[in-house]
Amino acid sequence: MTPLFALIPCPVALAIAALFTRNTRFLTRFAAWSMAAQLAAALWFWASRLQSHGAPSDREVAAGFCVDSMAAFFVLLTTLVVTCALIHAVGFFAREAEGPHPPPARHVAQFYVFAPLFLLAMYSVVTAYNLGYLWIGMEATTLAVA
């Protein structure tokens, strides 16, 4: 199994949890912890790519996707940014819930469905080795944040 596939479970689990729970407090904390685990997995992934000195064919993950050390760095950087955003969201949503116009639980859940999908789409963008997959990944990021 390639290390890139180790980066898929946490965002998928977060998106599924957001679909089935409306408890905002639980969801924000679950997102922060799952993204901390995701950051650890991304660090492991980056370190494993730095240590592999294989041929370019060893870097191919699947047809159309390839991971070299630069792609692994961008996976790590993207994960770091999303992790910081979702950890900050714990306090943000707590403060908003105490305000005069608290966000509906449905809107908070939508945020936590699309944030990890955005992360997965970004992974596909930085690892794409095919122009068609790159285009699909860029469009997926647009749809996830729009």
FIPA-764763 format. One line per field, with one value per residue (C-alpha): residue number from 1; residue in one letter; x, y, z. Coordinates in nm, 4 decimals. Example, Ala and Ser with C-alpha at 12.3 -4.5 7.8 and 13.67 -1.06 7.14 Angstrom:
BEGIN
n = [1  2]
res = [a  s]
x = [1.2300  1.3670]
y = [-0.4500  -0.1060]
z = [0.7800  0.7140]
***
This chain:
BEGIN
n = [1  2  3  4  5  6  7  8  9  10  11  12  13  14  15  16  17  18  19  20  21  22  23  24  25  26  27  28  29  30  31  32  33  34  35  36  37  38  39  40  41  42  43  44  45  46  47  48  49  50  51  52  53  54  55  56  57  58  59  60  61  62  63  64  65  66  67  68  69  70  71  72  73  74  75  76  77  78  79  80  81  82  83  84  85  86  87  88  89  90  91  92  93  94  95  96  97  98  99  100  101  102  103  104  105  106  107  108  109  110  111  112  113  114  115  116  117  118  119  120  121  122  123  124  125  126  127  128  129  130  131  132  133  134  135  136  137  138  139  140  141  142  143  144  145  146]
res = [m  t  p  l  f  a  l  i  p  c  p  v  a  l  a  i  a  a  l  f  t  r  n  t  r  f  l  t  r  f  a  a  w  s  m  a  a  q  l  a  a  a  l  w  f  w  a  s  r  l  q  s  h  g  a  p  s  d  r  e  v  a  a  g  f  c  v  d  s  m  a  a  f  f  v  l  l  t  t  l  v  v  t  c  a  l  i  h  a  v  g  f  f  a  r  e  a  e  g  p  h  p  p  p  a  r  h  v  a  q  f  y  v  f  a  p  l  f  l  l  a  m  y  s  v  v  t  a  y  n  l  g  y  l  w  i  g  m  e  a  t  t  l  a  v  a]
x = [0.0000  0.1350  0.1677  -0.0597  -0.3582  -0.2902  -0.4020  -0.7552  -0.9280  -0.9254  -1.0897  -1.3412  -1.4269  -1.4715  -1.7008  -1.9122  -1.9305  -2.0442  -2.3203  -2.4645  -2.4229  -2.5708  -2.3866  -2.1690  -1.9492  -1.8664  -1.8127  -1.5687  -1.3601  -1.3691  -1.2528  -0.9633  -0.8461  -0.8889  -0.6940  -0.4169  -0.3978  -0.4030  -0.1106  0.0851  0.0064  0.1162  0.4450  0.5017  0.4131  0.6558  0.9346  0.8777  0.9009  1.2235  1.3820  1.2813  1.5387  1.3683  1.3195  1.0317  0.8298  0.8474  0.6802  0.3711  0.0778  -0.1897  -0.2399  -0.2161  -0.0902  0.2746  0.4352  0.7857  0.9408  0.7978  0.4443  0.4871  0.5944  0.2823  0.0669  0.2230  0.1792  -0.1837  -0.2568  -0.0935  -0.3094  -0.6341  -0.5393  -0.4780  -0.8101  -1.0077  -0.8383  -0.9187  -1.2780  -1.3331  -1.3106  -1.4753  -1.7897  -1.8035  -1.7918  -2.0473  -2.2837  -2.2835  -2.3538  -2.6886  -2.7130  -2.5712  -2.5111  -2.7537  -2.6082  -2.6751  -2.4385  -2.1661  -2.2093  -2.1833  -1.8544  -1.7203  -1.8363  -1.6734  -1.3481  -1.2120  -1.3402  -1.1445  -0.8366  -0.8734  -0.9237  -0.6063  -0.4212  -0.5346  -0.4145  -0.0624  -0.0157  -0.1725  0.0624  -0.2000  -0.3440  -0.6973  -0.6758  -0.5219  -0.8163  -1.0691  -0.8927  -0.8909  -1.2613  -1.3278  -1.1517  -1.3655  -1.6859  -1.5846  -1.5201  -1.8019]
y = [0.0000  0.3380  0.5975  0.8377  0.6171  0.6707  1.0316  0.9408  0.7981  1.1072  1.3486  1.0850  1.0092  1.3795  1.4292  1.1277  1.2437  1.5860  1.4281  1.2357  1.4616  1.7998  1.8451  2.1440  2.1180  1.7523  1.8150  2.1024  1.9069  1.5893  1.7902  1.9417  1.6031  1.4260  1.6989  1.6749  1.3051  1.4001  1.6360  1.3565  1.1285  1.4002  1.4430  1.0676  1.0736  1.3587  1.1869  0.8604  1.0419  1.2157  0.8831  0.7056  0.7485  0.5236  0.5675  0.7849  0.4690  0.3981  0.7317  0.6513  0.5942  0.5105  0.5723  0.9479  1.0267  1.0563  1.1656  1.3057  1.4990  1.8309  1.6926  1.5446  1.8875  2.0472  1.7730  1.8574  2.2327  2.1978  1.9730  2.2237  2.5103  2.3110  2.1816  2.5346  2.6495  2.3666  2.4074  2.7791  2.6941  2.5381  2.8787  3.0582  2.8466  2.8535  3.2335  3.2536  3.0213  3.2652  3.5650  3.7186  3.5244  3.1734  2.9734  2.6873  2.3432  2.2569  2.5306  2.4202  2.0618  2.1752  2.3478  2.0263  1.8209  2.0408  2.1299  1.7716  1.7243  2.0354  1.8835  1.5603  1.7584  1.9533  1.6269  1.5225  1.8540  1.8371  1.4681  1.4712  1.3518  1.3826  1.7102  1.5720  1.4677  1.8025  1.9820  1.7601  1.8217  2.1986  2.1957  1.9816  2.2385  2.5100  2.3188  2.2340  2.5932  2.7563]
z = [0.0000  -0.0921  0.1873  -0.0016  0.0764  0.4484  0.3990  0.2931  0.6076  0.8346  0.5871  0.4821  0.8465  0.9166  0.6166  0.7165  1.0782  0.9617  0.7554  1.0481  1.3510  1.4297  1.7595  1.6728  1.9815  1.9130  1.5436  1.5905  1.8383  1.6318  1.3309  1.5240  1.6531  1.3209  1.1427  1.4026  1.3166  0.9486  1.0005  1.1690  0.8742  0.6308  0.8190  0.8009  0.4318  0.3624  0.5557  0.3696  0.0358  0.1358  0.2257  -0.0936  -0.3647  -0.6147  -0.9817  -1.1064  -1.1676  -0.7912  -0.7262  -0.9268  -0.6925  -0.9467  -1.3145  -1.3550  -1.0029  -0.9038  -0.5784  -0.5643  -0.2769  -0.3998  -0.4212  -0.0733  0.0554  -0.0914  0.0601  0.3966  0.3452  0.2391  0.5365  0.7712  0.6419  0.6641  1.0105  1.1355  0.9895  1.1476  1.4861  1.4748  1.3823  1.7275  1.8941  1.6054  1.6076  1.9898  1.9846  1.7052  1.8960  2.1891  1.9663  1.8727  1.5454  1.5956  1.2800  1.2222  1.2904  0.9269  0.8074  1.0467  0.9280  0.5646  0.6461  0.7959  0.4988  0.2377  0.4196  0.4121  0.0566  -0.0371  0.1252  -0.0722  -0.3920  -0.3199  -0.2719  -0.6179  -0.7632  -0.6219  -0.7053  -1.0524  -1.3245  -1.5932  -1.7220  -1.7205  -1.3549  -1.2694  -1.4307  -1.2510  -0.9192  -0.9707  -1.0523  -0.7437  -0.5242  -0.6780  -0.6133  -0.2561  -0.1566  -0.3514]
***
